[in-house]
Amino acid sequence: MKITLENKSAVITGGASGIGRETTLAFLKAGAKVMVWDVNETAAEETRALAGELSAQLHFTKVDIRDYANVEAATADAVKALGRIDILINNAGITSDSTLKKMTPEQWQKVIDVNLTGVFNCGRAVSLHMMEHGQGGRIINTSSVVGLYGNFGQSNYVATKAGVIGLTKVWARELGRSQITVNAVAPGFIETDMIKTVPEKILDGLRGQTPLGRLGSPTDISNAYLFLASDQAAFITGTTLSVDGGIHI
């Protein structure tokens, strides 16, 4: 069964690169209109070029998701450009790794501001529009396998990704009566720029621990987003879908 997002409009945060770019392109191919919220204008133009003839359905706004007023204004702009927002993909995220002993308060706060406060800001602003519009919707939050199991040297990142799972469960309860489903995707170790700094020896070890014998690709995650955003997932809410190749079986 082919998944279609015809006549749907989506906002994708961090949609100009990595998993976000792959998701943007997948949603366009599925028939959706897409608004990318990102801070990287150069990457956004590269994504537009990759979209080819589908770029007419692609819009971009430079948004600092840490700033609620900025997100609120961007939501109004997205509604104006798209007509309405049916789908929100809370994909934007950063890392700033250190052990607890070495992590500075500034490192801690920087990751919290983007990965957790940013998710709250976008979720609140967009869900208010969805409830006012009265047509239901889909909110998909990006967690991580490390938010479920922890990871050495990532106190800040793990705290945000575990927090995202908690937000997902709360929002699913609160927004369900408005026919808004809220789910999370917990990617495993995915071949993006974010892990390019990881030594190859460690990556080989991760491949060895994964039953499927490989790292994930951005397409593996965009496919999960696509399913959860679709009508086929209409009765799924409050869940966290692990897309990790079975690394923690």
VOPATI-768174 format. One line per field, with one value per residue: residue in one letter; y, x negated, z negated of N, C-alpha, C in turn; residue number from 0. Coordinates in nm, 2 decimals. Atoms other than C-alpha are relative to their C-alpha. Layout:
N
aa	c(A ...)
n_py	c(Y ...)
n_px	c(X ...)
n_pz	c(Z ...)
ca_py	c(Y ...)
ca_px	c(X ...)
ca_pz	c(Z ...)
c_py	c(Y ...)
c_px	c(X ...)
c_pz	c(Z ...)
i	c(NUM ...)
This chain:
249
aa	c(M K I T L E N K S A V I T G G A S G I G R E T T L A F L K A G A K V M V W D V N E T A A E E T R A L A G E L S A Q L H F T K V D I R D Y A N V E A A T A D A V K A L G R I D I L I N N A G I T S D S T L K K M T P E Q W Q K V I D V N L T G V F N C G R A V S L H M M E H G Q G G R I I N T S S V V G L Y G N F G Q S N Y V A T K A G V I G L T K V W A R E L G R S Q I T V N A V A P G F I E T D M I K T V P E K I L D G L R G Q T P L G R L G S P T D I S N A Y L F L A S D Q A A F I T G T T L S V D G G I H I)
n_py	c(-0.12 -0.12 -0.10 -0.13 -0.11 -0.09 -0.10 -0.03 -0.10 0.04 -0.08 0.08 -0.08 0.06 0.07 -0.03 0.09 0.12 0.07 -0.10 -0.02 0.12 0.00 -0.10 0.05 0.11 -0.05 -0.06 0.11 0.06 -0.09 -0.10 -0.13 0.00 -0.12 0.03 -0.10 0.03 -0.11 0.00 -0.04 0.07 0.13 -0.01 -0.01 0.13 0.09 -0.05 0.05 0.14 0.03 -0.01 -0.05 0.00 -0.11 -0.09 0.04 -0.02 -0.13 -0.01 -0.11 0.00 0.00 0.04 0.07 -0.03 -0.12 0.03 -0.10 0.04 0.11 -0.04 -0.08 0.09 0.08 -0.08 0.00 0.13 0.01 -0.09 0.06 0.14 0.01 0.06 0.09 0.13 0.09 -0.06 0.09 -0.07 0.08 -0.07 0.04 -0.02 0.07 -0.07 0.11 0.00 0.08 -0.08 -0.07 -0.11 -0.08 -0.13 -0.04 -0.05 0.12 0.06 -0.08 -0.01 0.12 0.00 -0.11 0.04 0.13 0.02 -0.12 -0.02 0.09 -0.06 -0.12 0.04 0.08 -0.09 -0.09 0.07 0.07 -0.10 -0.02 0.12 0.00 -0.10 0.04 0.10 0.11 0.09 -0.01 0.09 -0.06 0.11 -0.05 0.08 0.04 0.07 0.12 -0.03 -0.04 0.12 0.09 -0.07 0.01 -0.07 -0.14 -0.07 -0.04 -0.10 0.06 0.10 -0.06 -0.06 0.10 0.07 -0.10 0.00 0.12 -0.04 -0.10 0.07 0.07 -0.10 -0.06 0.10 -0.01 -0.13 -0.04 0.11 -0.03 -0.09 0.09 -0.02 0.11 -0.04 0.11 -0.02 0.10 0.01 0.05 0.05 -0.07 -0.03 -0.06 -0.14 -0.08 0.00 0.11 0.00 -0.02 0.13 0.08 0.12 0.12 0.00 0.02 0.14 0.07 -0.02 0.09 0.14 0.02 -0.01 0.12 -0.02 -0.02 -0.13 -0.12 -0.04 -0.11 -0.10 0.05 0.09 -0.09 -0.08 0.10 0.01 -0.13 0.01 0.09 -0.06 -0.12 0.04 0.04 0.14 0.00 -0.08 0.05 0.01 -0.12 0.01 0.11 -0.03 0.10 0.01 0.03 0.01 0.13 0.10 0.00 0.02 0.12)
n_px	c(-0.08 0.08 -0.04 -0.01 -0.03 -0.06 -0.08 0.04 0.10 0.09 0.12 0.11 0.11 0.13 -0.03 0.09 0.12 -0.01 -0.13 -0.10 0.00 -0.05 -0.14 -0.06 -0.01 -0.09 -0.13 -0.03 -0.03 -0.12 -0.11 -0.02 0.07 0.09 0.07 0.12 0.05 0.14 0.08 0.10 -0.06 0.08 -0.05 -0.13 0.01 0.04 -0.12 -0.09 0.05 -0.02 -0.14 -0.03 -0.13 -0.09 0.03 -0.11 -0.08 0.09 0.01 0.10 0.01 0.11 -0.07 0.07 -0.11 0.02 -0.07 -0.14 -0.06 0.04 -0.07 -0.14 -0.01 0.02 -0.12 -0.10 0.05 -0.02 -0.14 -0.03 0.06 -0.05 -0.15 -0.02 0.10 -0.06 0.11 0.12 0.11 0.09 0.12 0.12 0.07 0.14 0.08 0.12 0.03 0.11 -0.04 -0.06 0.11 0.05 -0.11 -0.03 -0.14 -0.03 -0.03 -0.13 -0.11 -0.01 -0.07 -0.13 -0.07 -0.04 -0.06 -0.12 -0.08 -0.04 -0.11 -0.11 -0.05 -0.06 -0.11 -0.11 -0.05 -0.06 -0.12 -0.11 -0.06 -0.08 -0.13 -0.09 -0.04 -0.10 0.01 0.09 0.13 0.11 0.13 0.10 0.11 0.12 0.07 0.12 0.02 0.07 -0.10 -0.05 0.10 0.12 0.12 0.11 0.04 -0.11 -0.10 -0.10 -0.08 -0.09 -0.11 -0.10 -0.07 -0.09 -0.10 -0.08 -0.09 -0.10 -0.09 -0.08 -0.11 -0.09 -0.07 -0.09 -0.12 -0.06 -0.04 -0.08 -0.14 0.00 0.04 0.14 0.09 0.14 0.09 0.14 0.08 0.13 0.10 0.13 0.12 -0.03 0.12 -0.01 0.12 0.02 0.09 0.12 0.12 0.02 0.11 -0.05 0.01 -0.12 -0.12 0.00 -0.06 -0.15 -0.05 0.00 -0.11 -0.13 -0.03 -0.01 0.14 0.03 -0.06 -0.12 0.01 -0.11 -0.12 -0.07 -0.07 -0.10 -0.11 -0.08 -0.08 -0.10 -0.11 -0.07 -0.07 -0.10 -0.13 0.02 0.04 -0.10 -0.03 0.13 0.03 0.07 0.10 0.13 0.04 0.14 0.05 0.14 0.07 0.00 0.13 -0.02 -0.08)
n_pz	c(0.00 -0.01 0.09 -0.06 0.08 -0.09 0.07 0.14 0.01 0.11 0.05 0.04 0.05 -0.04 -0.13 -0.11 -0.01 0.08 0.00 -0.03 -0.15 -0.06 0.03 -0.09 -0.14 0.00 0.01 -0.13 -0.10 0.04 -0.04 0.10 0.00 0.11 0.05 0.07 0.09 0.02 0.01 -0.10 -0.13 -0.11 -0.01 -0.05 -0.15 -0.06 0.01 -0.10 -0.13 -0.01 -0.02 -0.14 -0.04 0.11 0.09 0.01 0.12 0.11 0.05 0.10 0.08 0.10 0.13 0.13 0.08 0.15 0.03 -0.03 -0.08 -0.13 -0.04 -0.01 -0.13 -0.11 -0.02 -0.07 -0.13 -0.06 -0.03 -0.11 -0.11 -0.03 0.01 0.13 0.04 0.04 0.05 0.06 0.03 0.09 -0.04 0.02 0.12 0.00 0.11 0.06 0.09 0.10 0.12 0.11 0.07 -0.08 -0.06 0.05 0.00 -0.13 -0.08 0.05 -0.04 -0.15 -0.06 0.06 -0.07 -0.14 -0.01 0.09 -0.01 -0.14 -0.03 0.06 -0.07 -0.13 0.03 0.05 -0.10 -0.11 0.05 0.02 -0.14 -0.04 0.08 -0.05 -0.14 0.02 -0.10 0.05 -0.05 0.04 0.05 0.01 0.07 -0.02 0.12 -0.04 0.07 0.12 0.10 0.06 0.07 0.05 -0.07 0.07 -0.05 -0.06 0.10 -0.05 -0.12 0.05 0.07 -0.09 -0.08 0.10 0.02 -0.12 0.02 0.10 -0.07 -0.09 0.07 0.06 -0.11 -0.05 0.09 0.00 -0.14 -0.06 -0.02 -0.11 -0.11 -0.03 0.06 0.04 0.01 0.00 -0.07 0.07 -0.09 0.05 -0.05 -0.14 -0.07 -0.03 0.04 0.14 0.05 -0.07 0.10 0.08 -0.06 -0.08 0.09 0.08 -0.10 -0.03 0.11 0.00 -0.11 0.05 0.10 -0.06 -0.07 -0.15 -0.04 -0.07 0.05 -0.07 -0.09 0.02 -0.06 0.10 0.10 -0.08 -0.03 0.12 0.01 -0.10 0.04 0.11 -0.04 -0.10 0.05 0.05 0.14 0.07 0.14 0.08 0.07 0.13 -0.01 -0.04 -0.10 -0.02 -0.13 0.04 -0.04 0.11 0.07 0.14 0.03)
ca_py	c(0.00 0.33 0.60 0.93 1.27 1.43 1.75 1.76 2.03 1.97 2.18 2.01 2.16 2.11 2.01 2.14 1.87 1.52 1.32 1.64 1.69 1.33 1.37 1.69 1.52 1.21 1.42 1.62 1.30 1.17 1.48 1.71 2.08 2.14 2.43 2.39 2.57 2.58 2.82 2.72 2.91 2.76 2.41 2.51 2.62 2.30 2.11 2.32 2.23 1.86 1.88 1.97 2.01 1.95 2.27 2.46 2.28 2.37 2.67 2.79 3.01 3.09 3.00 3.00 2.73 2.84 3.16 3.11 3.45 3.35 3.02 3.18 3.42 3.14 2.94 3.22 3.25 2.88 2.89 3.18 2.99 2.64 2.71 2.50 2.28 1.91 1.76 1.88 1.69 1.81 1.69 1.97 1.88 1.94 1.76 1.90 1.60 1.57 1.35 1.48 1.58 1.80 1.93 2.30 2.46 2.63 2.30 2.16 2.46 2.49 2.14 2.17 2.50 2.34 1.98 2.02 2.38 2.40 2.10 2.25 2.58 2.42 2.17 2.44 2.69 2.44 2.24 2.56 2.62 2.25 2.28 2.60 2.46 2.16 1.91 1.71 1.65 1.47 1.57 1.35 1.42 1.30 1.12 0.88 0.53 0.69 0.85 0.50 0.34 0.62 0.68 0.77 1.14 1.26 1.38 1.68 1.50 1.20 1.42 1.60 1.28 1.11 1.44 1.43 1.08 1.22 1.52 1.28 1.08 1.39 1.56 1.24 1.25 1.62 1.65 1.32 1.46 1.71 1.41 1.51 1.21 1.25 1.00 0.98 0.81 0.69 0.66 0.44 0.53 0.69 0.78 1.16 1.45 1.42 1.10 1.19 1.28 0.93 0.72 0.44 0.18 0.28 0.28 -0.07 -0.18 -0.04 -0.22 -0.54 -0.49 -0.44 -0.75 -0.60 -0.54 -0.18 0.17 0.33 0.56 0.89 0.71 0.45 0.74 0.94 0.62 0.60 0.97 0.91 0.62 0.80 1.11 0.91 0.81 0.45 0.55 0.72 0.50 0.52 0.78 0.82 0.56 0.57 0.38 0.26 0.26 0.12 -0.21 -0.40 -0.28 -0.31 -0.64)
ca_px	c(0.00 -0.15 -0.14 -0.01 0.00 0.20 0.38 0.18 -0.05 -0.35 -0.60 -0.93 -1.18 -1.55 -1.42 -1.71 -1.97 -2.02 -1.71 -1.51 -1.61 -1.53 -1.19 -1.12 -1.19 -0.99 -0.69 -0.70 -0.71 -0.41 -0.21 -0.24 -0.31 -0.60 -0.73 -1.08 -1.18 -1.56 -1.84 -2.06 -1.95 -2.23 -2.12 -1.76 -1.85 -2.03 -1.72 -1.51 -1.74 -1.72 -1.34 -1.35 -1.00 -0.84 -1.00 -0.69 -0.53 -0.83 -0.85 -1.12 -1.13 -1.44 -1.32 -1.49 -1.28 -1.43 -1.23 -0.85 -0.76 -0.96 -0.79 -0.44 -0.51 -0.64 -0.33 -0.11 -0.34 -0.31 0.07 0.07 -0.16 -0.01 0.35 0.33 0.09 0.19 -0.15 -0.43 -0.76 -0.97 -1.30 -1.55 -1.82 -2.18 -2.45 -2.72 -2.88 -3.09 -3.10 -2.92 -3.26 -3.35 -3.01 -2.96 -2.63 -2.65 -2.67 -2.38 -2.16 -2.24 -2.11 -1.81 -1.71 -1.70 -1.60 -1.34 -1.23 -1.23 -1.00 -0.77 -0.75 -0.67 -0.43 -0.23 -0.21 -0.12 0.13 0.32 0.36 0.47 0.73 0.86 0.88 1.07 0.95 0.72 0.36 0.03 -0.26 -0.57 -0.85 -1.21 -1.35 -1.65 -1.75 -1.97 -1.67 -1.55 -1.87 -2.12 -2.46 -2.80 -2.89 -2.55 -2.38 -2.22 -2.12 -1.98 -1.78 -1.62 -1.54 -1.39 -1.20 -1.06 -0.91 -0.74 -0.60 -0.47 -0.27 -0.13 -0.03 0.13 0.36 0.43 0.48 0.66 1.01 0.91 0.82 0.45 0.22 -0.12 -0.39 -0.77 -1.03 -1.35 -1.62 -1.92 -2.26 -2.20 -2.46 -2.43 -2.67 -2.60 -2.80 -3.08 -3.30 -3.26 -3.57 -3.52 -3.63 -3.33 -3.09 -3.21 -3.13 -2.78 -2.73 -2.84 -2.59 -2.31 -2.13 -2.08 -2.46 -2.45 -2.38 -2.05 -2.00 -1.80 -1.55 -1.48 -1.37 -1.18 -0.98 -0.87 -0.77 -0.58 -0.38 -0.30 -0.19 0.04 0.41 0.28 0.16 0.49 0.53 0.17 0.10 -0.13 -0.38 -0.75 -0.86 -1.22 -1.39 -1.73 -1.80 -1.73 -2.05 -1.89 -1.71)
ca_pz	c(0.00 0.11 -0.16 -0.04 -0.20 0.08 -0.04 -0.36 -0.48 -0.70 -0.91 -0.95 -1.19 -1.10 -0.76 -0.56 -0.63 -0.75 -0.85 -0.82 -0.45 -0.37 -0.54 -0.35 -0.02 -0.12 -0.22 0.11 0.31 0.11 0.22 -0.08 -0.09 -0.32 -0.53 -0.65 -0.97 -1.00 -1.08 -0.79 -0.48 -0.26 -0.34 -0.27 0.08 0.14 0.03 0.26 0.55 0.47 0.47 0.84 0.99 0.65 0.51 0.58 0.29 0.06 -0.16 -0.40 -0.70 -0.92 -1.27 -1.61 -1.78 -2.12 -2.10 -2.14 -1.99 -1.68 -1.66 -1.71 -1.42 -1.20 -1.27 -1.15 -0.84 -0.78 -0.79 -0.55 -0.31 -0.34 -0.42 -0.74 -0.93 -0.94 -1.04 -1.27 -1.27 -1.56 -1.41 -1.49 -1.74 -1.84 -2.05 -2.28 -2.44 -2.76 -3.06 -3.37 -3.52 -3.22 -3.10 -3.15 -3.25 -2.91 -2.73 -2.93 -2.86 -2.49 -2.42 -2.66 -2.48 -2.13 -2.19 -2.47 -2.49 -2.11 -2.09 -2.35 -2.17 -1.83 -1.98 -2.17 -1.89 -1.62 -1.84 -1.92 -1.54 -1.49 -1.77 -1.64 -1.28 -1.41 -1.15 -1.38 -1.30 -1.36 -1.58 -1.56 -1.80 -1.75 -2.05 -2.03 -2.13 -2.39 -2.55 -2.62 -2.74 -2.82 -2.67 -2.81 -2.78 -2.68 -3.00 -2.82 -2.50 -2.68 -2.92 -2.63 -2.44 -2.75 -2.81 -2.46 -2.53 -2.84 -2.64 -2.38 -2.63 -2.80 -2.47 -2.34 -2.64 -2.62 -2.24 -2.17 -2.20 -1.93 -1.70 -1.72 -1.75 -1.91 -1.87 -1.90 -1.68 -1.86 -1.59 -1.66 -1.52 -1.18 -0.92 -0.93 -0.98 -1.35 -1.39 -1.15 -1.45 -1.60 -1.54 -1.28 -1.54 -1.75 -1.45 -1.36 -1.71 -1.68 -1.35 -1.52 -1.81 -1.57 -1.45 -1.10 -1.09 -0.97 -1.08 -0.99 -0.70 -0.70 -0.48 -0.75 -0.98 -0.71 -0.63 -1.00 -1.00 -0.68 -0.82 -1.15 -0.96 -0.73 -0.76 -0.82 -1.16 -1.27 -1.58 -1.70 -1.96 -2.27 -2.14 -2.09 -1.77 -1.79 -1.46 -1.56 -1.38 -1.70 -1.87 -2.22 -2.18)
c_py	c(0.13 0.11 0.13 0.11 0.11 0.09 0.03 0.10 -0.03 0.11 -0.10 0.08 -0.07 -0.08 0.02 -0.09 -0.13 -0.07 0.10 0.02 -0.12 -0.01 0.10 -0.05 -0.11 0.05 0.07 -0.11 -0.07 0.10 0.11 0.13 0.01 0.13 -0.05 0.11 -0.04 0.13 0.01 0.03 -0.06 -0.14 -0.01 0.01 -0.12 -0.10 0.03 -0.05 -0.15 -0.04 0.01 0.06 0.01 0.13 0.10 -0.02 0.02 0.14 0.00 0.12 -0.02 0.02 -0.04 -0.07 0.02 0.12 -0.02 0.11 -0.02 -0.11 0.03 0.07 -0.09 -0.09 0.07 0.01 -0.13 -0.02 0.08 -0.07 -0.13 -0.01 -0.05 -0.08 -0.13 -0.08 0.09 -0.11 0.08 -0.07 0.08 -0.04 0.02 -0.09 0.09 -0.09 0.02 -0.09 0.10 0.09 0.13 0.09 0.13 0.03 0.06 -0.11 -0.06 0.09 0.02 -0.11 0.00 0.10 -0.05 -0.12 -0.02 0.12 0.03 -0.09 0.05 0.12 -0.03 -0.08 0.09 0.09 -0.07 -0.07 0.10 0.03 -0.13 0.00 0.10 -0.03 -0.11 -0.12 -0.11 0.02 -0.10 0.08 -0.12 0.06 -0.09 -0.02 -0.07 -0.13 0.03 0.06 -0.11 -0.07 0.08 -0.02 0.08 0.13 0.08 0.04 0.09 -0.06 -0.11 0.06 0.06 -0.11 -0.08 0.10 0.00 -0.12 0.04 0.10 -0.07 -0.06 0.10 0.07 -0.10 0.00 0.13 0.03 -0.10 0.04 0.10 -0.08 0.04 -0.11 0.05 -0.12 0.04 -0.11 0.01 -0.06 -0.06 0.08 0.01 0.07 0.14 0.08 0.00 -0.10 -0.01 0.02 -0.12 -0.08 -0.13 -0.13 -0.01 -0.04 -0.15 -0.08 0.01 -0.09 -0.15 -0.03 0.00 -0.12 0.01 0.03 0.12 0.11 0.03 0.10 0.10 -0.05 -0.09 0.09 0.07 -0.09 -0.01 0.13 -0.01 -0.08 0.07 0.13 -0.03 -0.04 -0.15 -0.01 0.08 -0.04 -0.03 0.13 -0.03 -0.11 0.05 -0.12 0.00 -0.05 -0.01 -0.13 -0.10 0.01 -0.03 -0.12 -0.08)
c_px	c(-0.09 0.06 0.00 0.03 0.07 0.10 -0.04 -0.11 -0.08 -0.10 -0.10 -0.12 -0.14 0.01 -0.09 -0.12 0.03 0.13 0.11 0.01 0.07 0.15 0.07 0.02 0.10 0.15 0.05 0.04 0.14 0.12 0.03 -0.06 -0.08 -0.06 -0.11 -0.03 -0.14 -0.08 -0.10 0.06 -0.07 0.05 0.15 0.01 -0.05 0.11 0.10 -0.05 0.02 0.15 0.05 0.14 0.10 -0.03 0.11 0.09 -0.09 -0.02 -0.11 0.01 -0.12 0.07 -0.10 0.10 -0.02 0.09 0.15 0.06 -0.04 0.08 0.15 0.02 -0.02 0.12 0.11 -0.05 0.03 0.15 0.03 -0.05 0.06 0.15 0.04 -0.12 0.06 -0.10 -0.11 -0.10 -0.11 -0.14 -0.13 -0.07 -0.15 -0.06 -0.11 -0.05 -0.11 0.05 0.05 -0.11 -0.04 0.11 0.02 0.14 0.04 0.03 0.13 0.12 0.02 0.09 0.15 0.09 0.06 0.09 0.12 0.09 0.05 0.12 0.13 0.06 0.07 0.13 0.12 0.05 0.08 0.13 0.11 0.06 0.09 0.13 0.09 0.06 0.10 0.00 -0.10 -0.14 -0.10 -0.12 -0.09 -0.13 -0.12 -0.07 -0.13 -0.01 -0.07 0.09 0.07 -0.10 -0.12 -0.12 -0.11 -0.03 0.10 0.11 0.11 0.09 0.10 0.12 0.10 0.08 0.10 0.12 0.10 0.10 0.11 0.10 0.10 0.12 0.10 0.09 0.10 0.13 0.08 0.07 0.09 0.14 0.01 -0.04 -0.14 -0.08 -0.14 -0.08 -0.15 -0.07 -0.14 -0.10 -0.12 -0.11 0.01 -0.12 0.04 -0.12 -0.02 -0.09 -0.13 -0.12 -0.03 -0.10 0.06 0.00 0.13 0.12 0.00 0.05 0.15 0.06 0.00 0.10 0.14 0.04 0.01 -0.14 -0.03 0.05 0.12 -0.03 0.11 0.13 0.08 0.08 0.11 0.12 0.09 0.08 0.12 0.12 0.08 0.08 0.12 0.13 -0.01 -0.03 0.10 0.03 -0.12 -0.03 -0.07 -0.11 -0.13 -0.05 -0.15 -0.04 -0.15 -0.07 0.00 -0.12 0.02 0.09 -0.06)
c_pz	c(0.00 -0.10 0.07 -0.10 0.09 -0.08 -0.14 0.00 -0.13 -0.03 -0.05 -0.06 0.03 0.13 0.11 0.02 -0.07 0.01 0.04 0.15 0.06 -0.02 0.08 0.14 0.01 0.00 0.13 0.10 -0.03 0.02 -0.10 0.04 -0.13 -0.03 -0.09 -0.10 -0.03 -0.02 0.11 0.14 0.12 0.02 0.05 0.15 0.07 0.00 0.11 0.14 0.02 0.02 0.14 0.03 -0.12 -0.09 -0.01 -0.12 -0.13 -0.04 -0.11 -0.08 -0.10 -0.13 -0.11 -0.09 -0.15 -0.04 0.04 0.09 0.15 0.06 0.02 0.13 0.12 0.02 0.08 0.15 0.08 0.04 0.12 0.13 0.04 0.00 -0.14 -0.03 -0.05 -0.08 -0.05 -0.03 -0.08 0.01 -0.04 -0.13 0.01 -0.11 -0.05 -0.11 -0.09 -0.11 -0.11 -0.07 0.08 0.06 -0.07 -0.01 0.14 0.10 -0.03 0.06 0.15 0.06 -0.05 0.08 0.14 -0.01 -0.09 0.00 0.14 0.04 -0.07 0.07 0.13 -0.03 -0.05 0.11 0.11 -0.05 -0.02 0.14 0.03 -0.07 0.05 0.14 -0.01 0.09 -0.05 0.05 -0.06 -0.05 -0.03 -0.06 0.01 -0.14 0.05 -0.08 -0.13 -0.11 -0.07 -0.09 -0.05 0.09 -0.07 0.06 0.06 -0.10 0.06 0.11 -0.05 -0.08 0.09 0.07 -0.09 -0.03 0.11 0.00 -0.10 0.06 0.09 -0.06 -0.06 0.11 0.07 -0.08 0.01 0.13 0.07 0.04 0.12 0.13 0.05 -0.06 -0.02 -0.03 0.01 0.08 -0.08 0.10 -0.08 0.06 0.15 0.06 0.05 -0.04 -0.15 -0.06 0.08 -0.09 -0.08 0.07 0.07 -0.08 -0.08 0.08 0.04 -0.11 -0.01 0.10 -0.05 -0.11 0.06 0.08 0.15 0.06 0.08 -0.09 0.08 0.10 -0.03 0.06 -0.09 -0.10 0.07 0.03 -0.13 -0.02 0.10 -0.04 -0.12 0.04 0.09 -0.07 -0.06 -0.14 -0.09 -0.14 -0.08 -0.06 -0.14 0.00 0.04 0.09 0.01 0.14 -0.01 0.04 -0.10 -0.09 -0.15 -0.03 -0.11)
i	c(0 1 2 3 4 5 6 7 8 9 10 11 12 13 14 15 16 17 18 19 20 21 22 23 24 25 26 27 28 29 30 31 32 33 34 35 36 37 38 39 40 41 42 43 44 45 46 47 48 49 50 51 52 53 54 55 56 57 58 59 60 61 62 63 64 65 66 67 68 69 70 71 72 73 74 75 76 77 78 79 80 81 82 83 84 85 86 87 88 89 90 91 92 93 94 95 96 97 98 99 100 101 102 103 104 105 106 107 108 109 110 111 112 113 114 115 116 117 118 119 120 121 122 123 124 125 126 127 128 129 130 131 132 133 134 135 136 137 138 139 140 141 142 143 144 145 146 147 148 149 150 151 152 153 154 155 156 157 158 159 160 161 162 163 164 165 166 167 168 169 170 171 172 173 174 175 176 177 178 179 180 181 182 183 184 185 186 187 188 189 190 191 192 193 194 195 196 197 198 199 200 201 202 203 204 205 206 207 208 209 210 211 212 213 214 215 216 217 218 219 220 221 222 223 224 225 226 227 228 229 230 231 232 233 234 235 236 237 238 239 240 241 242 243 244 245 246 247 248)
